[in-house]
Every structure is written in C-alpha cells, then in structure tokens.
Amino acid sequence: MSKPYSYPPGCSITSLEDIAGKKITVMGLGLHGGGEATVRFLVKHGAIVTVTDMKTKEQLLPTLRNLTPEIRNYGRRLKFVLGEHREVDFSDADIVIKNPGVKIQGNKYLAKAKVIETDISIFLSLTKAPIIAVTGSKGKSTTVSAIHFGLKTAGFNAFLGGNITVSPLTFLEETNETTPVVLELSSWQLADLRGRGILKPKIAVITTIVPDHQNWYDSMEEYVEDKKLIYANQDSRQWTICGQDRWGDVFASETRGKVIRYSATPLSMEQVANSTNGSCWLDSAGRGWVVLPTEQFPNFAKNSIDATGQLSQPQQILSNLLVPGIHSKQNALTAALVMALVQVTPQKIQQILAQWPGIPHRLEYFFSWNLFLKENGSQLEYRFYNDSAATVPEAAAAATSSFSSLVQLICGGTDKDLDFTNFIKTLKEHPPANVHLLAGTATNKLVPMLVQAGIPYRGPYTKLEQLLYELKRYLESSASWTIKQLGNKTPEFIPIVFSPGATSFGMFNNEFHRGETFKNLVKKIF
C-alpha cells in the first residue's frame, strides 16, 4: 500500500479577514456547484481569484452564467483560465483550492502550490457548528438527506453540504454553535483532510462499505484507510456509528468515540445488553429499534434491560417509509439514531421519517405510465424510478431487490474496475423481467455474465434515448403476454428501474446529469 499524502496541521485560513488580498487559484470550476460556490465565497471576501479548469468555456457555460454577478461586480479580481492548466497559476498563488477528484501525488501543477486547501478544510476551520459527518460506499447521500430532513422537521436550524453537490461555503456565515451541519464526505474529500486535525464530528456515521473507486486506489484497504479519517480526531465526547459487519468491527475497535452499531437484521437481547453505548436494528418486519444509555437519554429511559440499569428497553424509532427497499430502511435507521442522539423523542422520530420523501437520483419515483389493452379492457401501470446515483454494482443490486418481482431493469455504463459477481447473484435471486443495457466498458464485462447466468437482456444501446424508445415498443408488444402470464395476480404496478451500477463518462457529465436526462426522456417518450 502506497503511503498516503498528509497535509500540515490546521488550515491557512483561520478567519474571514485572512482571505482579503490573498492570491487564490481555484482548481476546477466544474458543473456540480462546488467550484462555483468557492469562487463566489472567495471574491466576496476580497480574494484575487484565478479559476482554472481543463474544461473549455463552452463546456462550463452553465456555471459561468451563474457567476455573471460576480464577474460583473468583481471582474478586476476574477480571472478565468479555461481549457488548460498553467503552472504559473499554481506557483504564483498564495493558496490553491484543490478539486477533490484530482490526485495530489504526481500532479505537476499541485507540486508547484505553496499551500493547498479545499472548500471543506476552509469551512471546518471557520465554522463553530456541530458537525454530523457521513461517509461510506453505499447510502451516504440518502442517509445525509434523511438526517437533514429529520433535523429540520424536528425544529433544528440545520444545514446540508459536501459531496451531495452543495459546498458548505454557501452557508458558512449562517452557522453557529446551535446550527448542526450534516456533511456528506467522499473518500477523496476525507483524504484531503489527512493530517489537518480539523474534522472532529460530534457524530460520525459510516454507511455500508463495499469496493468502490478501485481504479483510483491500489487496494480495498487503501480505500478504507481514507474512510477511517472521519473518526480520526474524535474523542470520548463524540459518537461513531458503524455497521454490524467486518468493517464495522475495525472501525469500532479503532475510534476513540463512543460506538453504536446498527444492523439491518434483528439482534439478540444478549447482543443488545452487551452494547455499552446502545445499539439499533431492524426487526423482521422492517421496523427500527434502539436502546440507549438512560442517564444521557431520558427520552428513552423506560425500564432497564440490563443488570446495571444503564440501558433503556428497546424503543421503536422507525415504522413506515415512503421510499422502497431494505437499504432505504437501513439508511433511515441510521438517520433515526442520529436524531435520537440529539434528543428527539422516539415517537417524533417515527412521525418525521414516515414523511421523508427520499432524494433525487436514489430510487426516486417520478413518473407513471398506464398501458391500456383494447382487446380486453385491462391495463398495466408502470412506475419509473431514477436511481442514477447507483454507480457501483452493489447499489444496483440493492435497487433491484427493493421490489418483489417483474422489474424492468436499466443498467450498464463505464467500468470502475469493479466486480459484478454479487450483482449477478442478486439478479439470480431476484430475477428481473428483463435487463436493458446502456453501452460501456462495464456493460462489456456484464454481458457474458448475464449470458452464463441465463438472465435475459436487451441491447446494449449507445444512446439512452434509443434504449427508452425500444423499451416502450417492447412493453407495448409484450403487454398482452404479460397480463396473460400474471393471470389473477396483477400487481399494483410494475417498476422500471434505472440503476446503472456504473458511471457513464463520455455519455453524461456525471450521475446527476444522467438522472435528469433519464427523467426528461421518460416524460417525453412515455
């Protein structure tokens, strides 16, 4: 395993006054909003900003249009170098704001920088807000969304930012000691904090860990080492939430924070009683339960279940959800636990999360289409789900298994050097009605595996629009046969799930662009 890069302690910006007059280069304007927010923040506070991006002006036009007020008001202090990077823009800068998607090792431009920061490091240095930090491979965006929704609905003036495409610099000046901030942090964003000692979350949540970004990391262990940074600076006054699995065992043994483990399957009363700080789990009916130390959490202090009287009886904190699937329930369970740790009552937690609508691009139900059959007057309802943020095979597998049967699955794309074996295993256990493939290097790996497993597929298609037109024709032509096969067991609806399990570099800007394109095309074609 190669030695990871470690930054100097702290942050070079310790107050808003430090920004004025500084020559700062922003590496990566991008289309996600992070670079845009950083530029807006820096020029507002008096920096002399150079923005450099390998994308051209034409490619970045949407972001540049958003920055029109800044260009008009601060034009003398704002320069754009687009379509290239120049070493001089890095060597002459007092500070370089690094894009998390750029490796620092071996980068000739970053090697010229005097000081390197990120929007996250600046935010953490300047805010006094209590931080709820979330990382993981699957479910972190869903989890932060559920936590933020829960806190806001419970009456907290909470904010949400990070990898979910909202830079926390957009709301920095609205935060204080009473405003909890929920941060989604990718492994790359965490790596950019190594050595700084400034991430000390009140609550650190680690969602499911599976192989990801193995085209970036030398090993799974190296990938997980970056994830561990989320709790590296915690102490016994703070909480670490992790799963009941082998990686959870590692995290629980290493963190100095108080550990609570979550489980997607029921726990025995012995396991519950032996958990020093409490635990939470889903029962066989998908309901969420928790026990907590009664002294710290009087809202949960009914009757003790252990001999010392330190833990409460199990109390329900999760009931029905609008969002389908066991993985959604697991993510909501961790959100419910976070709400419990900030003293929301169990009854209120249930009521709030029962209203949580989920988030865009994560099993997002957005459209229905009724197919009528003139010959017998019957009809089928197809519901479309946008799960474009599923960029790893495990996420696509989870999406498929969230529904009982008949799923029309759309998947495929660009390979990230990931293994599709467990994805195929899930498709065999939860057979889709059909798989519709979007072309790409991941799909090239997937096709022979589908053939060997005997799973029917259509495509691959080089364009999403072509795939959807063909899907519509296929559904119309097979509707009579489908209804005949169903007999008297006609379901309430048949799901059509776009869960790629891969990226789509070259075809779309990112997974969010891919998801929006999918939704717009579905509404147009169907």
Secondary structure, DSSP 8 states (H G I E B T S, - for coil): --------SS-S--SGGGTTT-EEEEE---SSSHHHHHHHHHHHTT-EEEEEESS-TTTTHHHHHHTHHHHHHHGGGEEEEESB--HHHHHS-SEEE--TTS-STT-TTGGG-S-EE-HHHHHHHH--S-EEEEE-SSSHHHHHHHHHHHHHHTT---EEEETTTB-GGGTGGG--TT--EEEE--HHHHHTTTTT-----SEEEE-------TTTSSSHHHHHHHHGGGSTT--TTSEEEEESSHHHHHHHHH-SSEEEEEESS---HHHHHT-TT-EEEE-TTS-EEEE-BTTT-GGG-SS--STTS-B---EEEE---SS-SHHHHHHHHHHHHHHHHTT--HHHHHHHHTT----TTSSEEEEEEEEE-TTT--EEEEEEEE-TT--SHHHHHHHHTTSSS--EEEE--B--S---HHHHHHHHHS--SEEEEE-SHHHHHHHHHHHHHT--EEEEESSHHHHHHHHHHHHHHHHHHHHHHHTT---S-EEEEE--SSB-BTTBSSHHHHHHHHHHHHHHH-
